[in-house]
Each structure stands twice: as C-alpha cells, then as structure tokens.
Amino acid sequence: MTIFTLDRAAQATGIPIADLRGPSRTRHVCWTRFAIMEAMRARGMSTPAIGRLFHRDHTTIVSGLRQAEKLRGNPAFENIRSAIG
C-alpha cells in the first residue's frame, strides 16, 4: 500500500520518490508529500508508520496533515490530490 501510493504520486507528479522522502521544502514537493500523507492516513496508517516511510518524526506527519487540511480547496493542491487518487 505505501509503496503503491509513493509510486503513483511519483508518476503522477514527476517527482522522484527520493525527493518525496528527502528534505526538499519546495512547494510542489511539500504539497505532494502532504497529499500522500493524507492518503496514507485515510487508508488507516498510523502517523508513526507514515513517519518511518518518510524518515520523519510522527509529529512532523501530524503537522503535514494539518497543512493538508488547510490547503483543501486550493486548486493546485486539489490537482495533486486527485492525481494521487
């Protein structure tokens, strides 16, 4: 499930998995990362499990989920979310 989501996101957005898991803070990479976190959480993954996948602390995942919630309704973010599925 997790690799499938990362692969799908990487293909849909053209961002390599290494960048999605890496330290990049560019908007497009971060927003894609937030959308992936949101999708994984919706599929029942715990925040520590998502954090391990992204090499981040679970509190960073909680913060990313909050950012995703704030971005809902933004057309660019919604395009990323729909591309990921």
C-alpha positions in Angstrom: 0.0 0.0 0.0 2.7 2.5 0.9 5.0 1.9 -2.0 2.0 1.9 -4.3 1.0 5.4 -3.1 4.5 6.7 -3.4 4.9 5.2 -6.9 1.6 6.6 -8.0 2.5 10.0 -6.6 5.9 10.0 -8.2 4.5 9.0 -11.6 1.6 11.5 -11.4 3.7 14.5 -10.4 7.0 13.7 -12.0 8.8 14.0 -8.6 11.2 11.1 -7.8 10.5 9.0 -4.7 13.9 10.1 -3.3 12.8 13.7 -3.4 9.4 12.9 -1.9 11.2 11.2 1.0 14.0 13.7 1.1 14.5 17.1 2.8 13.2 19.3 0.0 11.0 22.1 1.1 9.9 23.4 -2.3 6.2 24.0 -2.5 5.4 21.4 -5.1 7.3 18.7 -3.3 5.9 19.6 0.1 2.3 19.8 -1.1 2.7 16.4 -2.8 4.2 15.0 0.4 1.2 16.4 2.4 -1.3 14.8 -0.1 0.5 11.4 0.2 0.5 11.6 4.0 -3.3 12.4 3.9 -3.9 9.5 1.5 -2.0 7.1 3.7 -3.7 8.3 6.9 -7.1 7.9 5.2 -6.1 4.3 4.4 -5.6 3.7 8.1 -1.8 4.0 8.5 -0.6 5.4 11.8 1.4 8.6 12.0 4.5 6.8 13.3 4.3 4.3 10.3 4.0 7.2 7.8 6.9 8.9 9.6 9.1 5.9 9.2 8.3 5.8 5.5 9.3 9.5 5.1 12.2 9.3 7.6 10.4 11.8 9.8 9.1 12.0 13.3 5.4 11.3 13.8 4.8 14.9 14.9 6.1 16.1 11.6 3.4 13.9 10.0 0.8 15.4 12.2 1.9 18.9 11.1 1.8 17.8 7.5 -1.7 16.5 7.9 -2.7 19.9 9.4 -1.2 21.7 6.4 -3.1 19.4 4.0 -6.3 20.3 5.8 -5.5 24.0 5.4 -4.8 23.5 1.7 -8.0 21.8 0.9 -9.9 23.9 -1.7 -6.7 25.3 -3.2 -6.9 24.3 -6.9 -3.2 23.4 -7.2 -3.4 21.2 -4.1 -6.6 19.6 -5.2 -5.0 18.7 -8.6 -2.2 16.9 -6.7 -4.7 15.1 -4.5 -6.7 13.9 -7.5 -3.6 12.8 -9.4 -2.6 10.7 -6.5 -6.0 9.2 -6.1 
